[in-house]
Amino acid sequence: MVILLKINEIREMSSEDLKKKITETKEQLFTMRMQQANGTLEKPTQLKTLRRDVAKMKTVLKERELNGGNE
């Protein structure tokens, strides 16, 4: 099941949690891409949603890195 994360929810997570979530989401993306290649993926729009979630999480991590990790 794909859940669209809101930026406020992402910002509340710790950096370690974000890194774990990115890894989990990328694994899920890989699985879904394989399903799409086989023609068994039911909702192709989920790929777009997951990619956007990964981008949001990476953006928040980069912001924290540039701010000196204060958050």
Secondary structure as GFF3:
##gff-version 3
##sequence-region A 1 71
A	DSSP	alpha_helix	7	12	.	.	.	ID=ss1
A	DSSP	alpha_helix	15	38	.	.	.	ID=ss2
A	DSSP	alpha_helix	45	66	.	.	.	ID=ss3
###
